[in-house]
């Protein structure tokens, strides 16, 4: 099942949402503090708060990661 992981790094918070791509439904939402000195810290914390693990144990199927906000818009497709 394909999922979409949306991450928005704002001035104070990094927001995350996990969507079921086929069903077009929100599976989970999470928030973490934005870490301006290293945005990846806040992004990882937000992903952790969603209860997800990136890499080989990520959800089956395709995972599309969309980053926006303080991070330049990026689209990364990870096939597991």
N, C-alpha and C positions, 0 to 999 in steps of 0.2 A: 504494500500500500504506500503510495507516495505521500510525503508530508512536505509542508512548507514551513520553514522556520524563519520568522521575521524578527529582526533585531533593529531597534532604533536607539542610538546613543545620543541622548539629549544632554543638556547642560548639567542636570543634577542626577537624573536617573537613566539607566539603560533598561528599556522595556523589551520584552520578548513575548512572542506568541507562536504556538505550534498549531498549524492548521492541517486538517485532513483535506488533501488536495482534491480527491475525487468527490467526497461528500460535501466539500465547501463548508466545513464546520470547524469551530474553534475547539481544539482538544485541551489546551492548557494556556495560561497566561502567567507571566512572572515579571519581576522587577529586581534590579540591583543598582547600587550606586555607580554612577559613571566615574571612572578613574582616568582623569585627564592625562596623568603622567604616562599611562600605558593603557589604552582603551581595551586591549585584549583581556585585561584582568576583569573589568566589569562585564565584558561580553561573556567570558567563561563563567563568571558567577551567575549571570542571568540564565545561561544554558543549564548550569547545575541546578538552579532554582526551578527550572522546568522539569527536572528529574531526568534529564537526558544525558547520555554519554556520547561524545563524538568519537568517530573512528569505527573500528570493526564491529563494535556492539551497538552502533546506532540503529534506529528503526529499519526494519526490512524494506527493501525497495529503494526508491530514489528519495533523497533529501535535498531540497533546494534551500539554500541559505541566502537571505536578502538582508544586507546591511544598509542602514541609512542614518542620517543625522550628521554627527561630527565626523563620521567615517565616509570617505568617498563611496558613492553607490557601487556596490559590487554584487555580482551574482555568481555563486559557486554551486556547481552541481556535484554531489558526491554519490556515487553508485556503490552500494554495498552488495 
